[in-house]
Amino acid sequence: MSSDDEREEKELDLTSPEVVTKYKSAAEIVNKALQLVISECKPKAKIVDVCEIGDSYIREQTGNMYKNVKKKIERGVAFPTSISVNNTVCHFSPLASDETLLEEGDIVKIDMGCHIDGFIAIVAHTHALQAGPITGRAADVIAAANTAAEVALRLVKPGRKNKDVTEAIQKVAAAYDCKIVEGVLSHQMKQFVIDANKVILSVSNPDTRVEEAEFEENEVYAIDIVASTGEGKPKLLDEKQTTIYKRAVDKSYHLKMKASRFIFSEISQKFPLMPFTARALEEKRARLGLLECVNHELLQPYPVLHEKPGDFVAHIKFTVLLMPNGSDRITSHPLQVLQSTRQVDDPEIKAWLALGTKTKKKGGGKKKKGKKGDKPDDSTEAEPMDATNGAETQG
């Protein structure tokens, strides 16, 4: 037993091959889940049904892994599938009773996560419900988010600082005449922790301060980029739209209402550490109980935010492992063809895009894998459009 205790004491990170395998297995599942969700995003599809398809796939696939191990391994959804359309920025994962449908021409942001033994792979992707290339301002905003993500991938490396990334992604968005959306944070992730201490601000402003931090080898980050053709200052329009919450483990309070105690006990059993959707709870009691839990900070809400109607919003999020031989982006999906109205000529942005993501020799014996996101090596994706090539669409 003592060796088990010692293992608990030592924080598991990428120095353990088993941990790397779990991250990559979670990534493989979430990449395929994303592909499935994109294929289900069709005009007249009900958003809640598509969210359920994503979550069910993750539950099913993770459920098939590590079935015959002595010690139970937690696994499943690490972030509920959210489908936020057009000027809705994030976290739209409605209740079963919601009738919202997708429509032809919608710009859809899909956000989802999977974990195996608490090792989390998350991804967000922007997809337009249309045939043919994406043009105009919609193309600009997707290119802005994607190019910013490519630059962030190259700057999140050991020795560099979080503020360098914040400044760079804002500069990229400006080159496309877009704004990076305020309030979006990229977090370091650890076992069972989706939002660890080291944070990258998307926009530096006086209201939001984070501690300066330097990236280190064997860390894992969720790089989260949201760009907008609007002001980039999204608003909460209706608290009732919030359905995603996370248990705040460091808070306690004696709840007064029976409904709250019932819901909180259900949450503590089913979702002690990961974000979850109210859809997964006893819905009749949930709304009332959740309110008291949020008011007393036992739950952290993930609000549904909106830019102004008519604004286009794009979201790209990926998980990156800072391995000894360089950065390994393990979650991604190829974009549709973009015909942006802007050309990026800024020499500094071009120089960032030309940086390699591997530190030593190119990809050694890893050729065979061909998994989404195992790219890029030194020479890849110097131009934002290149992200539409190179990763397979068939999983």
VOPAGU-2260 file (C-alpha; in pm, 1 decimal, decimal comma):
REM VOPAGU-2260
SITE   aa  ch    i         X         Y         Z
SITE  MET   A    0       0,0       0,0       0,0
SITE  SER   A    1     283,5     237,4      82,8
SITE  SER   A    2     404,2     253,6    -277,8
SITE  ASP   A    3      50,8     356,4    -377,8
SITE  ASP   A    4      59,2     633,5    -120,2
SITE  GLU   A    5     392,9     750,9    -251,1
SITE  ARG   A    6     246,3     760,5    -600,1
SITE  GLU   A    7     -38,7     975,7    -473,7
SITE  GLU   A    8     215,2    1209,9    -313,3
SITE  LYS   A    9     413,3    1256,4    -632,1
SITE  GLU   A   10     225,1    1472,7    -878,6
SITE  LEU   A   11     185,4    1273,4   -1197,6
SITE  ASP   A   12     305,7    1461,1   -1504,0
SITE  LEU   A   13     444,2    1405,7   -1853,5
SITE  THR   A   14     763,7    1246,9   -1719,3
SITE  SER   A   15     549,4     931,2   -1687,8
SITE  PRO   A   16     489,1     755,4   -2024,1
SITE  GLU   A   17     161,3     621,2   -1883,5
SITE  VAL   A   18      38,5     978,2   -1829,0
SITE  VAL   A   19     131,8    1078,5   -2184,3
SITE  THR   A   20     -59,0     774,3   -2314,0
SITE  LYS   A   21    -369,1     874,5   -2116,1
SITE  TYR   A   22    -354,8    1231,1   -2250,5
SITE  LYS   A   23    -318,8    1102,4   -2606,5
SITE  SER   A   24    -598,8     847,3   -2565,9
SITE  ALA   A   25    -829,9    1119,6   -2431,9
SITE  ALA   A   26    -725,8    1340,7   -2724,9
SITE  GLU   A   27    -795,6    1070,3   -2979,9
SITE  ILE   A   28   -1146,2    1025,1   -2838,9
SITE  VAL   A   29   -1225,1    1397,6   -2824,1
SITE  ASN   A   30   -1092,6    1455,9   -3178,5
SITE  LYS   A   31   -1323,7    1182,6   -3307,5
SITE  ALA   A   32   -1612,9    1313,7   -3097,8
SITE  LEU   A   33   -1559,1    1657,7   -3252,2
SITE  GLN   A   34   -1562,0    1507,3   -3599,1
SITE  LEU   A   35   -1888,1    1327,1   -3516,9
SITE  VAL   A   36   -2048,1    1646,3   -3380,6
SITE  ILE   A   37   -1944,8    1843,7   -3691,2
SITE  SER   A   38   -2106,4    1577,3   -3910,8
SITE  GLU   A   39   -2430,0    1615,5   -3706,7
SITE  CYS   A   40   -2434,5    1996,8   -3731,5
SITE  LYS   A   41   -2687,9    2033,6   -4011,6
SITE  PRO   A   42   -2967,0    2284,0   -4075,5
SITE  LYS   A   43   -3274,6    2205,7   -3859,4
SITE  ALA   A   44   -3074,7    1983,4   -3618,6
SITE  LYS   A   45   -3172,9    2050,7   -3256,9
SITE  ILE   A   46   -2869,3    2184,1   -3068,3
SITE  VAL   A   47   -2939,0    1986,7   -2750,1
SITE  ASP   A   48   -2954,3    1660,5   -2948,4
SITE  VAL   A   49   -2615,8    1729,3   -3108,1
SITE  CYS   A   50   -2464,0    1815,6   -2766,1
SITE  GLU   A   51   -2594,0    1484,0   -2632,4
SITE  ILE   A   52   -2441,1    1293,9   -2926,8
SITE  GLY   A   53   -2098,9    1442,6   -2840,7
SITE  ASP   A   54   -2121,9    1363,8   -2469,6
SITE  SER   A   55   -2260,7    1013,0   -2527,8
SITE  TYR   A   56   -1978,4     929,0   -2767,7
SITE  ILE   A   57   -1717,5    1038,6   -2511,9
SITE  ARG   A   58   -1886,6     842,6   -2232,0
SITE  GLU   A   59   -1912,6     532,3   -2449,5
SITE  GLN   A   60   -1554,1     541,1   -2579,6
SITE  THR   A   61   -1394,3     615,7   -2242,0
SITE  GLY   A   62   -1618,2     351,5   -2082,1
SITE  ASN   A   63   -1456,2      90,1   -2306,5
SITE  MET   A   64   -1108,7     170,2   -2171,7
SITE  TYR   A   65    -941,3      46,7   -1853,2
SITE  LYS   A   66   -1238,9    -177,9   -1775,3
SITE  ASN   A   67   -1038,9    -462,9   -1622,0
SITE  VAL   A   68    -803,0    -276,0   -1391,2
SITE  LYS   A   69    -797,8    -340,1   -1016,4
SITE  LYS   A   70    -813,6      24,0    -912,0
SITE  LYS   A   71   -1113,3     205,6   -1064,7
SITE  ILE   A   72   -1002,8     468,6   -1313,3
SITE  GLU   A   73   -1228,4     772,1   -1348,9
SITE  ARG   A   74   -1293,6     866,2   -1710,9
SITE  GLY   A   75   -1549,9    1044,2   -1925,4
SITE  VAL   A   76   -1659,7    1395,1   -2019,1
SITE  ALA   A   77   -1420,8    1667,3   -1898,1
SITE  PHE   A   78   -1622,4    1952,6   -2046,6
SITE  PRO   A   79   -1980,2    1914,0   -2172,3
SITE  THR   A   80   -2031,1    1955,3   -2546,7
SITE  SER   A   81   -2134,0    2317,3   -2613,9
SITE  ILE   A   82   -2257,5    2450,6   -2946,1
SITE  SER   A   83   -2259,5    2831,3   -2956,7
SITE  VAL   A   84   -2396,8    2987,3   -3273,0
SITE  ASN   A   85   -2310,2    3315,3   -3451,0
SITE  ASN   A   86   -2279,4    3599,8   -3195,9
SITE  THR   A   87   -2313,7    3362,4   -2898,7
SITE  VAL   A   88   -1959,1    3335,1   -2766,2
SITE  CYS   A   89   -1948,9    3019,9   -2553,6
SITE  HIS   A   90   -2096,5    2757,2   -2318,5
SITE  PHE   A   91   -2434,1    2704,2   -2490,2
SITE  SER   A   92   -2533,2    2350,9   -2392,0
SITE  PRO   A   93   -2909,3    2374,9   -2342,3
SITE  LEU   A   94   -3149,8    2171,8   -2131,1
SITE  ALA   A   95   -3345,3    1885,1   -2287,5
SITE  SER   A   96   -3656,0    2104,8   -2320,0
SITE  ASP   A   97   -3475,8    2362,2   -2538,7
SITE  GLU   A   98   -3596,5    2373,5   -2900,4
SITE  THR   A   99   -3317,1    2583,8   -3056,9
SITE  LEU   A  100   -3229,2    2461,2   -3407,4
SITE  LEU   A  101   -2925,1    2510,6   -3627,9
SITE  GLU   A  102   -2983,3    2695,3   -3954,8
SITE  GLU   A  103   -2810,8    2711,9   -4293,6
SITE  GLY   A  104   -2526,4    2966,8   -4282,1
SITE  ASP   A  105   -2479,4    2950,1   -3903,0
SITE  ILE   A  106   -2125,4    2988,4   -3770,1
SITE  VAL   A  107   -2101,8    2719,2   -3503,2
SITE  LYS   A  108   -1847,4    2701,3   -3220,2
SITE  ILE   A  109   -1811,3    2350,2   -3077,7
SITE  ASP   A  110   -1635,5    2311,7   -2741,6
SITE  MET   A  111   -1582,9    1976,9   -2565,6
SITE  GLY   A  112   -1348,0    1778,9   -2343,5
SITE  CYS   A  113   -1260,4    1423,3   -2244,8
SITE  HIS   A  114   -1049,5    1280,6   -1963,8
SITE  ILE   A  115    -896,5     948,8   -1873,6
SITE  ASP   A  116    -789,4     914,8   -1510,6
SITE  GLY   A  117    -820,9    1292,2   -1480,3
SITE  PHE   A  118    -582,3    1364,7   -1768,7
SITE  ILE   A  119    -778,9    1609,1   -1980,3
SITE  ALA   A  120    -787,5    1676,8   -2354,5
SITE  ILE   A  121   -1010,8    1960,6   -2466,1
SITE  VAL   A  122   -1082,8    2111,3   -2803,9
SITE  ALA   A  123   -1291,3    2386,6   -2961,7
SITE  HIS   A  124   -1350,4    2437,7   -3331,5
SITE  THR   A  125   -1544,0    2674,8   -3556,8
SITE  HIS   A  126   -1751,9    2538,7   -3842,9
SITE  ALA   A  127   -1985,2    2711,8   -4089,8
SITE  LEU   A  128   -2304,9    2536,8   -4199,0
SITE  GLN   A  129   -2248,1    2598,2   -4568,2
SITE  ALA   A  130   -2096,8    2440,9   -4875,4
SITE  GLY   A  131   -1788,4    2591,3   -5039,9
SITE  PRO   A  132   -1530,3    2834,1   -4903,5
SITE  ILE   A  133   -1603,7    3071,0   -4615,2
SITE  THR   A  134   -1568,3    3432,6   -4729,3
SITE  GLY   A  135   -1588,5    3790,0   -4600,1
SITE  ARG   A  136   -1578,6    3882,2   -4232,0
SITE  ALA   A  137   -1668,4    3527,5   -4123,0
SITE  ALA   A  138   -1349,0    3408,3   -4294,6
SITE  ASP   A  139   -1151,1    3691,8   -4133,0
SITE  VAL   A  140   -1258,5    3604,7   -3779,9
SITE  ILE   A  141   -1193,6    3230,3   -3820,6
SITE  ALA   A  142    -853,0    3304,5   -3976,6
SITE  ALA   A  143    -778,4    3545,6   -3688,1
SITE  ALA   A  144    -858,6    3282,8   -3422,8
SITE  ASN   A  145    -670,8    3012,3   -3609,6
SITE  THR   A  146    -359,5    3221,1   -3679,0
SITE  ALA   A  147    -359,0    3338,1   -3315,9
SITE  ALA   A  148    -377,9    2971,9   -3208,8
SITE  GLU   A  149     -86,4    2883,0   -3438,2
SITE  VAL   A  150     119,9    3169,4   -3293,4
SITE  ALA   A  151      27,2    3070,3   -2936,1
SITE  LEU   A  152     135,0    2711,9   -3008,4
SITE  ARG   A  153     479,9    2843,5   -3102,3
SITE  LEU   A  154     510,0    3081,3   -2804,7
SITE  VAL   A  155     387,0    2849,3   -2528,7
SITE  LYS   A  156     721,2    2684,1   -2476,3
SITE  PRO   A  157     962,8    2646,8   -2185,8
SITE  GLY   A  158    1139,6    2971,2   -2098,9
SITE  ARG   A  159     875,5    3201,0   -2246,6
SITE  LYS   A  160     622,3    3397,6   -2039,7
SITE  ASN   A  161     242,4    3412,5   -2039,2
SITE  LYS   A  162     231,8    3786,8   -2113,7
SITE  ASP   A  163     424,9    3732,2   -2441,7
SITE  VAL   A  164     138,0    3514,4   -2564,7
SITE  THR   A  165    -130,4    3765,6   -2459,3
SITE  GLU   A  166      37,9    4045,2   -2655,8
SITE  ALA   A  167      98,8    3827,5   -2961,4
SITE  ILE   A  168    -256,5    3697,4   -3003,3
SITE  GLN   A  169    -398,6    4050,0   -2978,8
SITE  LYS   A  170    -160,0    4164,2   -3248,7
SITE  VAL   A  171    -266,9    3875,4   -3475,4
SITE  ALA   A  172    -637,9    3953,1   -3431,8
SITE  ALA   A  173    -576,2    4320,3   -3514,3
SITE  ALA   A  174    -408,1    4215,3   -3840,4
SITE  TYR   A  175    -745,6    4068,8   -3945,0
SITE  ASP   A  176    -931,3    4376,8   -3814,1
SITE  CYS   A  177   -1080,3    4159,2   -3538,2
SITE  LYS   A  178   -1064,7    4160,9   -3159,2
SITE  ILE   A  179    -963,6    3886,8   -2917,8
SITE  VAL   A  180   -1258,5    3840,5   -2682,2
SITE  GLU   A  181   -1200,3    3957,7   -2325,0
SITE  GLY   A  182   -1234,0    3729,2   -2025,8
SITE  VAL   A  183   -1121,4    3410,8   -2201,8
SITE  LEU   A  184    -839,4    3240,4   -2013,0
SITE  SER   A  185    -598,1    2972,1   -2127,5
SITE  HIS   A  186    -511,7    2746,8   -1833,9
SITE  GLN   A  187    -245,0    2505,1   -1736,1
SITE  MET   A  188    -407,3    2164,8   -1670,3
SITE  LYS   A  189    -310,4    1893,8   -1422,2
SITE  GLN   A  190    -462,4    1561,7   -1323,2
SITE  PHE   A  191    -831,9    1629,4   -1245,0
SITE  VAL   A  192    -767,3    2006,2   -1267,7
SITE  ILE   A  193    -902,9    2179,3   -1578,0
SITE  ASP   A  194    -798,2    2526,4   -1455,0
SITE  ALA   A  195    -463,8    2504,8   -1272,1
SITE  ASN   A  196    -268,0    2804,8   -1144,4
SITE  LYS   A  197     -73,4    2922,0   -1447,8
SITE  VAL   A  198    -297,8    3129,6   -1671,4
SITE  ILE   A  199    -267,0    3314,7   -2002,8
SITE  LEU   A  200    -492,6    3618,0   -2037,4
SITE  SER   A  201    -650,9    3665,2   -2377,5
SITE  VAL   A  202    -659,9    4043,1   -2337,7
SITE  SER   A  203    -456,2    4239,8   -2087,7
SITE  ASN   A  204    -658,4    4509,9   -1917,4
SITE  PRO   A  205    -648,8    4682,3   -1578,6
SITE  ASP   A  206    -949,6    4485,1   -1444,8
SITE  THR   A  207    -801,7    4141,0   -1500,5
SITE  ARG   A  208    -460,4    4075,4   -1358,6
SITE  VAL   A  209    -287,4    3740,0   -1350,5
SITE  GLU   A  210      48,1    3649,9   -1205,4
SITE  GLU   A  211     335,0    3649,7   -1448,0
SITE  ALA   A  212     432,5    3291,2   -1517,2
SITE  GLU   A  213     696,7    3111,6   -1718,3
SITE  PHE   A  214     615,4    2794,7   -1910,6
SITE  GLU   A  215     809,5    2483,8   -1810,5
SITE  GLU   A  216     884,2    2146,3   -1961,8
SITE  ASN   A  217     631,8    1867,2   -1885,1
SITE  GLU   A  218     342,1    2109,9   -1837,0
SITE  VAL   A  219       8,6    2080,6   -2018,0
SITE  TYR   A  220    -199,8    2376,4   -2139,0
SITE  ALA   A  221    -543,6    2433,1   -2286,7
SITE  ILE   A  222    -490,6    2723,0   -2524,9
SITE  ASP   A  223    -822,0    2901,0   -2569,8
SITE  ILE   A  224    -865,5    3164,8   -2840,8
SITE  VAL   A  225   -1192,2    3345,6   -2915,1
SITE  ALA   A  226   -1197,9    3621,3   -3177,4
SITE  SER   A  227   -1480,0    3855,7   -3277,1
SITE  THR   A  228   -1561,5    4103,5   -3552,4
SITE  GLY   A  229   -1733,7    4308,4   -3279,2
SITE  GLU   A  230   -1597,1    4480,3   -2968,6
SITE  GLY   A  231   -1477,6    4162,9   -2796,4
SITE  LYS   A  232   -1658,1    4257,9   -2474,2
SITE  PRO   A  233   -1930,0    3993,4   -2446,7
SITE  LYS   A  234   -2235,3    4031,0   -2222,5
SITE  LEU   A  235   -2441,7    3791,7   -2015,2
SITE  LEU   A  236   -2795,6    3839,8   -2146,7
SITE  ASP   A  237   -2988,7    3576,6   -1955,1
SITE  GLU   A  238   -2867,2    3385,4   -1650,3
SITE  LYS   A  239   -3125,0    3114,8   -1722,6
SITE  GLN   A  240   -2914,0    3011,1   -2024,3
SITE  THR   A  241   -2630,2    2902,0   -1794,8
SITE  THR   A  242   -2628,8    2522,4   -1768,5
SITE  ILE   A  243   -2259,6    2435,8   -1720,4
SITE  TYR   A  244   -2112,6    2444,3   -1370,7
SITE  LYS   A  245   -1811,0    2315,7   -1182,1
SITE  ARG   A  246   -1789,3    2222,9    -815,4
SITE  ALA   A  247   -1574,2    2474,2    -624,8
SITE  VAL   A  248   -1377,1    2226,1    -414,5
SITE  ASP   A  249   -1236,6    2482,2    -172,4
SITE  LYS   A  250   -1576,8    2622,8     -64,6
SITE  SER   A  251   -1828,2    2494,1     190,5
SITE  TYR   A  252   -2165,6    2620,8     312,5
SITE  HIS   A  253   -2464,1    2462,7     486,1
SITE  LEU   A  254   -2740,5    2484,0     225,7
SITE  LYS   A  255   -3083,4    2579,9     357,9
SITE  MET   A  256   -3312,9    2431,6      93,7
SITE  LYS   A  257   -3380,6    2061,7      64,9
SITE  ALA   A  258   -3370,3    2083,7    -317,0
SITE  SER   A  259   -3023,4    2243,4    -297,4
SITE  ARG   A  260   -2890,6    1976,2     -62,9
SITE  PHE   A  261   -3028,2    1702,5    -286,9
SITE  ILE   A  262   -2871,0    1852,7    -602,3
SITE  PHE   A  263   -2541,1    1929,0    -430,4
SITE  SER   A  264   -2510,4    1575,2    -302,9
SITE  GLU   A  265   -2583,1    1444,3    -655,6
SITE  ILE   A  266   -2316,8    1677,8    -799,6
SITE  SER   A  267   -2061,3    1578,5    -534,2
SITE  GLN   A  268   -2112,4    1211,6    -618,9
SITE  LYS   A  269   -2132,2    1231,8    -997,3
SITE  PHE   A  270   -1918,1    1535,7   -1081,5
SITE  PRO   A  271   -1682,0    1606,6    -792,2
SITE  LEU   A  272   -1412,8    1776,6   -1004,1
SITE  MET   A  273   -1508,2    1824,3   -1369,9
SITE  PRO   A  274   -1750,8    2072,6   -1525,4
SITE  PHE   A  275   -2094,2    1922,3   -1593,3
SITE  THR   A  276   -2425,4    2022,4   -1750,1
SITE  ALA   A  277   -2752,2    2064,7   -1559,8
SITE  ARG   A  278   -2902,4    1828,0   -1820,4
SITE  ALA   A  279   -2733,0    1545,1   -1633,2
SITE  LEU   A  280   -2916,4    1624,5   -1307,4
SITE  GLU   A  281   -3272,6    1564,4   -1192,0
SITE  GLU   A  282   -3402,5    1854,4   -1401,2
SITE  LYS   A  283   -3714,0    1939,8   -1195,6
SITE  ARG   A  284   -3516,4    2010,1    -880,7
SITE  ALA   A  285   -3203,4    2135,7   -1050,8
SITE  ARG   A  286   -3287,9    2497,8   -1134,8
SITE  LEU   A  287   -3386,5    2594,9    -780,9
SITE  GLY   A  288   -3108,3    2404,4    -610,8
SITE  LEU   A  289   -2837,2    2525,0    -848,5
SITE  LEU   A  290   -2925,0    2887,3    -778,6
SITE  GLU   A  291   -2857,1    2855,0    -404,1
SITE  CYS   A  292   -2535,5    2660,5    -472,4
SITE  VAL   A  293   -2410,5    2935,2    -709,5
SITE  ASN   A  294   -2513,8    3216,8    -473,5
SITE  HIS   A  295   -2298,0    3063,7    -201,0
SITE  GLU   A  296   -2009,0    2996,0    -441,3
SITE  LEU   A  297   -2026,8    2618,4    -407,8
SITE  LEU   A  298   -2051,9    2602,9    -786,2
SITE  GLN   A  299   -1866,9    2804,1   -1047,0
SITE  PRO   A  300   -2100,9    2886,4   -1339,4
SITE  TYR   A  301   -1984,8    2895,1   -1701,5
SITE  PRO   A  302   -2212,8    3170,5   -1834,9
SITE  VAL   A  303   -2344,9    3189,2   -2190,3
SITE  LEU   A  304   -2204,3    3516,6   -2326,1
SITE  HIS   A  305   -2301,2    3712,8   -2636,5
SITE  GLU   A  306   -2150,8    3970,6   -2867,1
SITE  LYS   A  307   -2391,0    4203,1   -3050,5
SITE  PRO   A  308   -2626,3    4053,3   -3312,7
SITE  GLY   A  309   -2451,8    4053,0   -3650,2
SITE  ASP   A  310   -2104,4    4008,3   -3500,6
SITE  PHE   A  311   -1913,3    3696,5   -3605,2
SITE  VAL   A  312   -1730,3    3501,5   -3334,4
SITE  ALA   A  313   -1476,2    3220,8   -3386,0
SITE  HIS   A  314   -1335,0    2983,3   -3125,2
SITE  ILE   A  315   -1026,0    2761,6   -3147,6
SITE  LYS   A  316    -902,1    2570,7   -2844,3
SITE  PHE   A  317    -639,4    2299,9   -2824,9
SITE  THR   A  318    -446,7    2096,1   -2572,4
SITE  VAL   A  319     -68,0    2106,4   -2590,4
SITE  LEU   A  320     187,0    1890,8   -2406,9
SITE  LEU   A  321     522,0    2062,9   -2346,0
SITE  MET   A  322     734,7    1753,6   -2405,5
SITE  PRO   A  323    1115,1    1746,5   -2374,0
SITE  ASN   A  324    1145,4    1729,8   -2755,4
SITE  GLY   A  325     903,9    2016,0   -2817,5
SITE  SER   A  326     535,9    2103,5   -2812,8
SITE  ASP   A  327     283,5    1836,0   -2901,3
SITE  ARG   A  328     -59,3    1970,3   -2998,6
SITE  ILE   A  329    -286,1    1672,9   -2936,5
SITE  THR   A  330    -631,9    1814,8   -3020,2
SITE  SER   A  331    -739,8    1981,2   -3344,6
SITE  HIS   A  332    -959,3    1955,1   -3649,9
SITE  PRO   A  333    -894,0    2089,3   -4001,0
SITE  LEU   A  334   -1077,9    2407,7   -4095,0
SITE  GLN   A  335   -1296,5    2462,9   -4397,8
SITE  VAL   A  336   -1141,4    2662,0   -4682,5
SITE  LEU   A  337   -1116,3    3029,2   -4583,7
SITE  GLN   A  338   -1101,2    3323,5   -4823,1
SITE  SER   A  339   -1007,7    3602,8   -4586,5
SITE  THR   A  340   -1027,7    3966,0   -4694,9
SITE  ARG   A  341    -700,7    4035,4   -4512,0
SITE  GLN   A  342    -342,5    3939,0   -4589,7
SITE  VAL   A  343    -101,8    3913,1   -4295,3
SITE  ASP   A  344     213,0    4104,2   -4388,6
SITE  ASP   A  345     338,8    4195,1   -4042,9
SITE  PRO   A  346     700,2    4069,9   -4019,5
SITE  GLU   A  347     672,0    3990,8   -3646,6
SITE  ILE   A  348     365,4    3768,5   -3700,2
SITE  LYS   A  349     538,6    3597,8   -3993,1
SITE  ALA   A  350     844,7    3537,9   -3775,5
SITE  TRP   A  351     629,2    3381,3   -3500,9
SITE  LEU   A  352     458,3    3154,2   -3753,0
SITE  ALA   A  353     796,0    3046,1   -3888,8
SITE  LEU   A  354     908,8    2921,2   -3545,7
SITE  GLY   A  355     936,0    2545,6   -3504,9
SITE  THR   A  356     738,4    2355,1   -3244,0
SITE  LYS   A  357     994,7    2079,4   -3198,3
SITE  THR   A  358    1321,3    2151,4   -3023,0
SITE  LYS   A  359    1538,2    1863,0   -3141,9
SITE  LYS   A  360    1539,6    1648,7   -3453,1
SITE  LYS   A  361    1221,5    1633,9   -3656,1
SITE  GLY   A  362     969,7    1376,2   -3543,1
SITE  GLY   A  363    1210,9    1077,5   -3494,9
SITE  GLY   A  364    1027,8     749,7   -3498,1
SITE  LYS   A  365     683,1     906,3   -3475,5
SITE  LYS   A  366     604,6     902,8   -3847,4
SITE  LYS   A  367     356,4     614,9   -3831,5
SITE  LYS   A  368      99,4     776,5   -3604,9
SITE  GLY   A  369     -72,6    1011,9   -3848,9
SITE  LYS   A  370    -314,7    1117,9   -3574,0
SITE  LYS   A  371    -485,2    1454,1   -3582,4
SITE  GLY   A  372    -279,2    1709,8   -3405,2
SITE  ASP   A  373      48,3    1511,5   -3407,3
SITE  LYS   A  374     169,6    1778,8   -3643,9
SITE  PRO   A  375     321,9    2032,1   -3678,4
SITE  ASP   A  376     697,2    1995,3   -3715,0
SITE  ASP   A  377     947,3    2273,4   -3785,0
SITE  SER   A  378     832,8    2352,5   -4134,5
SITE  THR   A  379     456,9    2326,5   -4107,6
SITE  GLU   A  380     179,1    2578,3   -4096,8
SITE  ALA   A  381     372,9    2897,9   -4142,2
SITE  GLU   A  382      62,0    3043,3   -4309,3
SITE  PRO   A  383    -277,7    3039,7   -4137,5
SITE  MET   A  384    -444,5    2866,9   -4430,2
SITE  ASP   A  385    -216,2    2567,2   -4393,1
SITE  ALA   A  386    -412,7    2456,5   -4090,4
SITE  THR   A  387    -681,1    2343,9   -4335,5
SITE  ASN   A  388    -438,7    2090,4   -4478,2
SITE  GLY   A  389    -233,5    1821,4   -4324,1
SITE  ALA   A  390    -469,7    1675,7   -4064,1
SITE  GLU   A  391    -690,5    1397,7   -4184,6
SITE  THR   A  392   -1063,7    1445,9   -4183,2
SITE  GLN   A  393   -1138,1    1075,3   -4167,4
SITE  GLY   A  394   -1091,6     931,0   -3820,6
